[in-house]
Amino acid sequence: MLLAHDDEGTGPAVVLIHSGITDRGMWAPVLPALAASHRVVAPDLRGFGESPQPGEDYADADDVAHLLDALGIDRAAVVGSSYGGRIALELAARHPERVASLVLLNAAYRGLEVTDPDVLAFGEREDELLEAGDVAGATALNVDFWLLPEVPEAVRADVARMQRRAFEVQLAADEQDPPPRAERIDVDAAAIGVPTLVVSGDRDVAHHRDIARLLAREIPGAELVELDWAGHLPSVERPDEMAALILDRLDRLDRLGR
């Protein structure tokens, strides 16, 4: 299947992969700045936004590679937020020829066990709410856990809308026979062979800060930027600053010919 997506601007290609509590709409505040000098593609992964989740085997990384094929893009810089960061790493591991560089914003990563009590408690509570059929409660839990308190109410409402949509699509998909089955792709960070910027929010949960430091150590030549103001979703919290940071990284790579 072809992922729903935005495709704006011209120039070197950039793919923006959203977090697990949003969809491609999370990139709306940064997309115009990036599209002024780059071709920017922002997909909805399966089960998010406008992309369905049919009952079949799939891999998100393969879906992104297929989208690049359909758009005639051979190679792109890839920016991934949280869960999208994990998919960006899987794309670089599975289709290395398609990835020019990585920008990982508080990325998820299977290479580090979750021991953070806050994250474990969050996961247990989310499961309880969803098992009870309380989608609204699970949505509110995610918004409160992953967004900083000072994030404007309009932004919180937009994230809640995206998260609720994802829950509704994914819960309905699980009722299919057969249900969707995502392939597990394990990534060896030490084998990532492209320039990588790892961004960590000092106000994010401990688990994701630990992932950022681990990735920065293990990915050859990776650069770590720690933002003292940022929580888990810096591109939502301060989109202008994040657009500038991403553009600075992309411009440096473009000057070097990627």
Secondary structure, 3 states (H helix, E strand, C coil): CCCCEEEECCCCEEEEECCCCCCHHHHCCCHHHHHCCCEEEEECCCCCCCCCCCCCEECHHHHHHHHHHHHCCCCEEEEEECHHHHHHHHHHHHCHHHEEEEEEECCCCCCCCCCCHHHHHHHHHHHHHHHCCCHHHHHHHHHHHHCCCCCCHHHHHHHHHHHHHHHHHHHHHCCCCCCCEECCCCCCHHHCCCCEEEEEECCCCHHHHHHHHHHHHHCCCCEEEEECCCCCCHHHHCHHHHHHHHHHHHHHHHHCCC
